[in-house]
Amino acid sequence: MERASQIGKFSDRDKIWDMVVVGGGATGLGVAVDAATRGLSVACLEKSDFAKCTSSRSTKLVHGGVRYLQKGDVLLVLEALRERGRMKANAPHLVKDQAFVISNYSHWNNVLYFCGLAFYDLLSFGFGYGRSKFISAKKVRKYLPTSVEKGLKGGVVYHDGQFDDSRMAVNLAQTCVEHGGTVLNQATVTGILHDDAGRVAGVRFTDNLTGESREVKARSVVNAAGCFVDDIMHMDCPDHSPMVTPSQGVHLVLDRKFLRSDYAIMVPKTSDGRVLFAVPWHDKVVVGTTDIVRPKAEEEPRPLREEIDFILSTAGLYMNPAPTYRDILSVFAGQRPLAAPKKEGKSTKELSRSHKVIVSDNGLVTITGGKWTSYRLMAEDTVDRAIAEAGLPRRKCVTRKLRIHGYRPDPDLSNHLYVYGSDEERIRALIASDPALGERLSPKFGYTLAEVVWAVREEMALTVEDVLARRVRLLFVDAREATAAAPKVAETMARELGRDRAWIDRQVADFTALAQNYIFEE
């Protein structure tokens, strides 16, 4: 997946592609993989880096959505549970079983949640991760040594999935390329092309590295720009009314001492009626999330103090000792694209999480909503609709049992390189050929210079941020350590990319400024 070879595929200005996808997050990459595996010529254009926004800032869960079951949305949960099973089967190197404990402080809740989760298991028949069970207060304390013990009446264990979101996005991009598709980051779509009849006929994009503008002709254009879908729809129809509202979710990353367990915590009802998770991830604990309407979509949303206070105060009800500001290793915010509320002041917890495929009068196909777990189904629905609208060759979707790049069953989770799946040996080979590449990026973590080289050569990483945020996850697990590692990463990348000292200094300065958004001082 080399950028030079990918952009070279646009050299034929007269080529008419079957499909151009705008957006390189979970949905856009999923659409590109689906189209490529059906034999369509497809190009996926991402204005920043793959999974730059929402798709790298999730709660790291592959789940059916217990909270939606509470609301009676059984079909949505059933759909997600099936996709949860397929996601693990297709990418076992990234998706693993995660057991959760719901600690209950009333006997009624023991009955309520056990019955609800038994139904959750029933819905996942054939795609299950493990059966739910009631456990005593003593067992809760054993499974979660940091539990608040006062008033504890027992608990319920249930199973969902856990994964690495941006690693999945990178592997989807690689999968697309392996099946004849084209993916390109740092390619900003600036306009929609129309034919003489006013129908969508392609896109205009700018190569952010060179400033060159290119036009790509296509029979179908899919808008998968996440929180920014309205911007693309406006290019197609200038009087388009906004249909998406961004909902912000914040996560805190804490030391593993606040969990001291392989079990995760699930709080089914917080003080404001939402849910809260504390999930082990890359030997740390991710705690979140919030759900707040924001006025506009942002690439780098900043966490609000009220969000952090809410997470800390809620986590403190279930963790002993209670975490404080001083314990936050990293804080990250992401924004979800939700259907715009029809009534002023409607909260995001009331808005639909299901996905929607919309076709404009000019033929622009837009996909919005949904979540990581259902990315494959969203892609299938979108490509089906795009094929019908553009009169493309009808071919059956094959992604239900499609192995994602890196596929490796039963990975060794004790080694951080497990997320590379079948590519792990090639990274080890880099170190064997040049032992200097075995140097660690940080004394606290196992990430090495070999992974930086791999990210540049094989995963289209172009900036220090690309590497430290989304190829290895150091920015997300410890923002201060990531800042300290930035010069070493920039120098290694410069040797690979042929950049000078000025580029190194600029990259370090840019990353240091960015990392401040992930560090929150009291």
N, C-alpha and C positions, 0 to 999 in steps of 0.2 A: 504494500500500500504506500507507494511513493508519490508524493505530490506532483513532481515534474511529469511523471508518466500519466497521471490522472488528468492534469490540465491539458496535456498534449492531445487528449481525445476530443477537445473542443476546437482543434485546428481546422477541421473541415466545416467552414461556415455554412455550407449548403446542406449539411446533414439534418434530417428531420428525426428527432428522437421520438420514441413512443411516449415517454413520460419524463417530465422534469419535476423533482420534488424540492420544495423550498422548506428548509429546516433540517438540521442534522442532530436532533434530539432523539429520544426513544421512538416517537411516532414516525418522524421522517425517515429514520434509518430502517425502521420496521417496514414501512411502505416500500422503500428502495429494495430491501431484501426480497420482499414478496414479489415485486414486479420483476426483478432480475431472475428469480427462480422460476418464473413463468415464461421466461424467454423473451421478455420485453427489453428493449434498449432503454435504460433508465439512467438519469444523472441526478444525484442528490447534492444540493448546494447549501452550505452552512456559512452564515456570515461571520461567525467567530471560530470556535472550535467545537468539535462534536461534544454534545452534552454540556455545553458551557453553562447553560442556565438551569432550568427546572430539573432536567434529567440527571444532574450530578448532585442534587441537593435533597434527595428523598430521605425517608426514614430508613432506607435500606431493607425494606420488607417486600416479600413476594406473598401477597395475602388476598384472601377472599373478601375481607372487610367485615369484621365482626360488628362494627358500629352500624353498618347498613342493614344487618340482620335485625338489630334492635328496632330499626325503623320499618321493618316489614318488607324491605326491598329484596325479596327472595331471589328473583330472577337475576338481578345484578350480582348477588353473591354467588349463585350457582355458576354463572358465566365466569366470574373471576376465579373460582376454585378450580374449574377445569383448566383455565389458562395457567394457573399456579402450578398444576401438575405437569403441564406441557413444558413450562419454562425450566423446571428442574430436570426433566428428561432430556431436553435439548441442550442445556448448558450446565451439566453437573459440576463443572469446575468453578462455577460462579454462584450457583444457587444451592443452598443447603437447608436441611431441616433445622428449625429453631423452636425449642420448647419454651412456652411462656407460662408464667404463674400469675394468676389473679388472686391477690391476697384479700380475703373477705373479713370484715369486722362485724358482720351480723350473720346469723344462721340462715335468714331468708335469702341473702345474696348467694350463699353456698348452693342453695337449691336452684335459684333463678339462673345463675351463670352455668351451672353444670347442665341443666336442661337445655339451655340455649346453645351451648357448645356441643352437646350431643347431637343436636339438630344440625349444627355446622358440619360435624363429622359425616352425618348422613348425606348431606348435600354434596360432599366431596367424594362420595363412593367411587372407587376406581382411580381417583386422583389424590388420595389422601397422603398425608405426611406422618400421621400418628394419631392414636385415639386419645380423646380427652378423658380425664379422670379426676375425681374428688380426692383431695389429700387433707390430712389433719393439720392442725396448727403446728404440731411438732415437725411434720414433714415440710411445711412451708418454711420454717426456720432453718431446716437442713438444706433445702434447695436454694433459699435466699438468705444467707447468713446476715445480711445487712437489713433485714426486714424490721419494721417497727413492731414490737411484740405486744404492746399494750392493747388489749381488747381483741386480739387476733382470734378468729373463730374457725379458721381453716382456709382452704383455697381450692382452686381448680387449675389443673394443668391442661393446656391445649397446644396444638402445633400449627405453625405456619412456616413460611420460608424466609430466609435472609440472604442478601446478595450484595455485590459491589456494583452500583449503578453505572458509573462512568466506564468501568472496565467492560461491562456488558455492551455499552454503546460502541466502544472501540472495536469489540469483537463483531458486532453487527456490521460495522463499516467494512471490516475485513471480509466478512462472509459475503457481503454484497459484491465486492471486487472479485472474489473467487468465483462468483457465478456470472461474471461478465458485466456487472454494473459499474458505474463510475461514481465516486464520492469526492467531494472537494470542500475543504475548510477554507476560512478566510476568503469567502466568495459572497459578497453582499449583493443580493437581488435588489435592483434599483427600479425595475419597471416590468410590467406585463405587456407582452406583445399581442396584438390582435390582427386578425386577417381583415379583408375588405368587408366581410359581413359582420365584423365586430366580435367574432368568436376568439377566445383565447388561443394563441398560436405559438407561445413560447415565453421566454423571459429575457431580460437584459440584466447582466450582473457585472460587478467590478471586482477584479482580482485585487484584494487588499495589499498584496505584496508588491505589485508593480504599478497599480493604479490604472491598468488597462481595462477598458470596457469591452464586453463581448455580448453578442446576441446569440441565443440558443433557440432554434426552432423546435417545436414539440407539438405532438398531436394532443397531449393532455398535460395540464399543469396541476399539481397537487400542492395545496397550501397546508403545510404542517409546521407552522412557525410558532406553535405554542401560545404563550401570552401575547405574541406579536402578530397573530393571525389577522387582526383588524388592519394592520398596516399593509399587508399584502392584498387584502380585499379592497382596500381603498385604492391601490394601484390599478386594480381591475375596474372598479366602479367608484369614481371620485365622490359620489354622494352616499356612499355606504355608511350606515349607522352602526356604531360599535355594538358588538354582540358578546364580547368577553369582558369579564371583570377579573383582575388579578387578586388572588387570595394568597397572603404571605404566610409561610410556615417557617418557624425558627427551630433549630436543633442546637443543643449544647453537647460538647464532647468532654467527658470526664475520665479520670483515671479508673482502671478496673477495680480499684479498692472499694468503690461505691456499689459494686455488685458482688464481687468475689464468687462468681458463679457462671456456669455456662447457660443457665436459665435467664430468660428475659423477664422483665416486669411489664404487665399490661394493667393500666388503670382504666376501667371501662367507663367511668363517669367522673369527670373532674368537676370543680365548682361551677364551671360555666357550661357543663353538659357535654363536653367533648371527651376524647380519649387521650391518654398519654402513654408513651412507650419508653422503656429504658432497655436498650438492646446491645448485647456485646458485639463489637465490630472491630476488626483489626487490633485486638487486644486492648481496646478502650471501650467506653460505654457511650452510645448515642442516646440522648434523652430529648424527646419532643413529642408532639409539635404544637405550634400555635396555629391560629386560623383567623387572619385579620384581613379585611378588605383594604386594598391599597388604591390610591387614585389613578395610578398609571403603572404600566409594566416597566421593569428595570432589569438590565443585565446583571447588575451587581447591587441587589437590594440590601439595605442595611438593617440589621436587627434593631428593634425598638426596645428600650429599657423595660417597658411594661411587659413585653413578651418574655424577656429573660427572667424578670421577677416572677412571672406566673409559673414558668417551668421550675425554677428553683424552689418556690414555695410549695408547689404541688409535689415535686420529687421528695421534698423534706418530710412529707406526711407518710412516705413509704420507705425511705432510706434512713438508716442510722449508722454513721452520722449523716446529718443533712448537708448537702453540698452548698457551697457559697461561691461568690464571685471569684475568690482566689483559686478555686478548684477548676475553673473553666480552662481547658486546654485550647479549645477552638469553638467558635460559634459561627454557624452558617445559616443564611436565609435563602429561601427559594420561593418562587411564586408559581401558583397553579393557574391554568386558564379555566375559569368556570363560566357557565352561561350567565350573562349579565342579568342582575335581578330586575324583575319587572316592577317591583315595588321599592320605593326609596327606603333605604335603611335595612333591607333584608340581610340577615347574617349569612356568611358563607357556609355555615354548617347546614343551612336549609337549601342550598343550591345543589343542583344535580351533579353527581360525579360520573354519570354515564357519558359515553362519547356520542358525538353527533357528526354525521357527514352531510355537508351542505353543498349544493351546486348553484353557482350564480347564473343569472340569465345569459352570461357570456361563456359559461362552461367551465369556470374555475371551480375545482373540487377542493373544499376545505374540510379538514378533519380537526376537531377540537374536543376537549374534555378528556375523560378517561384517566388511567394511571399506568405506571410501569407494568404492573402485572398483566394488564390486558393489551399491551402494545401489539402483540401478534394478531389478536382478533381485530383490533382497530385497523391494522394494516390490511388484513384480508377484506374487511368491509369496504375500505377506501379504494383498494385496487379494483374490486368488483364493480364499484360504482363508476370509477374512472374509465374502465374498459367499456361499460355500457354507454356512457356519455360520449366517448370519443370514437366508438365503433372499432376498438382495437380487437385483435384476435382473442377469442375466448379460450382461456386455458385454466385448468383446475389449480387451485391454490395447493401448494405442497409443503407449507411451513409448519404444519401441525407436528410433523415428525422430522423436521430438518435440524441436523446437528449444527450448532453454532461454532464458528471458528474457535479453536482451542479445546474443543470437546475432550473431556477426559473423565471417565467415571471414577468414583472413590478417590478423590485427591487427598493428599496429606495436608490436613488443615493446620498442622503444627508449623509448617514452613510457609512464610509469607508469599513465596513464589507460586503457591498453588493457584492464584488467580490467573496465571498465564496458561494454565492447562497444558496442552501438548506442546506449547512453545517453551516450556520451562527448560528443557534440555538445550535449546539453542541459546538461551541466556547463559546457562552454565558454560556452554562452549565458548562464549565470548570471554568469560573470565579465565577459562583454561588457556586460551590463546594469548591473553594479555592480563596477567595477574593484577595489574594496577587497577583494572576495572572492578575488582572485588572490593575496592575501598567503599566504606559506608558513607552515605550522605549525612548521617547523623549518628553519634555514638549511642543514642537511645533506640534506634530503629534499624532493621535489617536491610533497608533499601540501599542499593549499590549503584555505582557509576555505570555498570553494565546495563542496568534498567534504563538509564538516561540514553545511552547509545541505542538501545533497542527501540525506545520510544521515537527517536529521531529517524532511524533507518526503516522501521517497520510499521510505525503507528501514526505517522504524519504529525508528530509533535513539532511545533515551530517556535514556541516561546517557553520560557522558564515556567510560566503559569500552566501551560499545557501539561508539562511534565509533573510538577509538584502538586497540582490540583486534581488532575484527571487521569494521568497514566500511573503514577504512584500517588498515594492519597495523603501525603505528609501534611499538606496545608489543612486538610480536614481533621486529621487526628492530633496535630500539635502545630499551631500556627507559628509559634515562636521558633521551634526547631526548623520549620520550613524556611523561615526568614534567614536563619543562620546558614542553611544549606544552599541558598540561592546563588552565591558567587561560584561555588564549586560546580553547580549544575550549569550555570551560564558558560563557564569556561569549557566544560566538556561539550556542550552543544555548539559552541563557537568553532571548535576543532572539526566537528562533524559537518557543520553547515558552511564553513569557510567565512566566518564573520570576524570582524576586527574588535579591538579593545573598546571602541566607542559603543559598539553593539552590546558588548558584555555589560558595560557600565549602565547603559540605558535599560537593559533587561533587569538587572539587579534593582535599580531604582524603581522601575515600574512594579516589580513584584513586591518589593518592600512596602510600597504605598498600598497595593492591593491587600496584602496580608493584614494590614491594620484593621480592615473591616471584619477580620476573623478573630481579632483580639479585643476583648471587652474588659476594660478596667472599671472597678467599682468607683 
